[in-house]
């Protein structure tokens, strides 16, 4: 069985890659990282083995593009205006939850994004982030625990 056309890959996995980029980078840089991910993937797709896990491959590329965006952002001025909220799968994003997610350490934020948003097993999350599956699981669990405390605290205050 041959590979599916790249357009179908984008249609199938585009929303997952966008959710991961949004969770890791925030609204301001997610669109650029998403585009960069698929531009890089388009170039490499012909060499990808037919039996490869395309979603994990795309999340790995998105992870690397997100790191590039973070590095570039560290060297430029931070914009002050808040960009408008985007829709994720037709549902408005919860800005308080996204703000709480943004406060997490990178490993926790990325572990949550790759496991819960991209639905990757912890072994593949570990392959992307480096380390073991147990470490990825622990980072995600710690991040979720922090989110529960933080998000509930902000909900109780309002």
C-alpha positions in Angstrom: 0.0 0.0 0.0 1.4 3.4 -1.0 1.4 6.6 0.9 -1.6 8.9 0.8 -1.3 12.3 -1.0 0.3 15.0 1.1 -2.9 17.1 0.9 -4.7 14.3 2.7 -1.9 14.3 5.3 -2.5 18.0 6.0 -6.2 17.6 6.1 -6.0 14.6 8.5 -3.2 15.8 10.8 -3.4 19.6 10.4 -5.7 20.2 13.4 -3.6 18.0 15.7 -0.4 19.8 14.7 -2.1 23.2 15.2 -3.4 22.2 18.7 0.1 21.1 19.6 1.7 24.3 18.3 -0.9 26.4 20.1 -0.4 24.6 23.4 3.4 24.9 23.2 3.7 28.4 21.8 0.5 30.2 22.4 -1.7 31.9 19.9 0.8 34.4 18.6 3.3 32.0 17.1 1.2 28.8 16.5 0.2 29.7 13.0 3.8 30.3 11.8 5.0 27.1 13.5 2.1 25.1 11.9 3.0 26.5 8.4 6.7 25.8 9.0 5.9 22.3 10.1 4.1 21.4 6.9 6.6 23.2 4.6 9.3 21.1 6.1 7.1 18.0 6.0 6.3 18.5 2.3 10.0 18.4 1.5 10.7 15.3 3.5 7.4 13.4 2.8 8.6 11.6 -0.3 11.4 9.9 1.6 9.2 8.9 4.6 8.6 5.2 4.7 5.1 4.1 3.9 4.7 2.4 7.3 5.8 5.4 9.3 3.6 6.9 12.0 2.9 10.1 10.2 1.2 11.9 13.1 4.2 11.3 15.4 6.6 12.4 12.6 4.6 15.6 12.2 4.5 16.3 15.9 8.3 15.8 16.0 8.7 18.3 13.2 6.3 20.7 15.0 8.3 20.3 18.2 11.5 21.3 16.4 9.8 24.2 14.7 8.4 25.3 18.1 11.9 25.3 19.6 13.0 27.4 16.7 10.2 29.9 17.3 11.1 30.1 21.1 14.7 30.7 20.2 13.7 33.5 17.8 11.3 35.0 20.3 13.9 35.2 22.9 15.8 37.5 20.7 13.0 39.9 19.8 10.8 42.4 21.6 7.6 41.0 23.1 4.4 42.4 21.6 2.0 44.0 24.0 -1.3 43.6 22.2 -3.2 40.3 22.7 -4.1 38.5 19.5 -7.7 37.4 19.1 -8.8 34.0 20.3 -8.8 31.3 17.7 -11.1 28.4 17.3 -9.9 24.8 17.9 -12.0 22.3 16.1 -14.9 24.8 16.0 -14.9 25.5 19.7 -13.6 28.7 21.2 -10.4 28.2 23.3 -10.5 28.8 27.0 -8.1 31.7 27.6 -7.7 31.1 31.3 -6.8 27.4 30.7 -4.3 28.5 28.0 -2.8 31.1 30.3 -2.4 28.4 33.0 -0.8 26.1 30.4 1.6 28.9 29.4 3.0 29.1 32.9 4.1 25.5 33.0 7.8 24.5 32.5 8.5 23.6 28.9 8.8 19.8 29.5 5.4 19.7 31.3 3.7 21.9 28.7 5.2 19.9 25.8 4.4 16.5 27.4 0.8 17.6 27.9 0.5 18.9 24.4 2.0 15.9 22.7 0.2 13.3 24.8 -3.2 14.8 25.4 -3.6 17.0 22.3 -1.7 14.9 19.7 -2.7 11.7 21.4 0.8 10.3 21.2 1.9 7.5 23.5 4.4 8.5 26.1 7.2 6.5 24.4 6.8 8.7 21.3 6.6 11.8 23.5 9.9 10.7 25.1 11.4 10.2 21.7 10.5 13.8 20.7 11.6 15.4 24.0 14.4 13.2 24.9 14.4 11.0 28.0 12.3 8.0 29.0 8.6 7.3 28.7 8.4 7.3 32.5 9.9 10.8 32.6 7.4 12.1 29.9 4.5 10.5 31.9 5.8 12.2 35.1 6.1 15.6 33.4 2.6 15.3 32.0 1.2 14.2 35.4 3.0 17.0 37.2 1.7 19.5 34.6 -1.8 18.3 34.8 -1.7 18.5 38.6 -0.5 22.1 38.4 -3.1 23.0 35.8 -5.8 21.5 38.1 -4.6 23.6 41.0 -4.1 26.8 39.0 -7.2 26.6 36.8 -9.4 25.8 39.7 -7.9 28.7 41.7 -8.6 31.2 38.8 -12.1 29.8 38.4 -12.8 30.2 42.2 -11.6 33.8 42.1 -14.0 34.8 39.3 
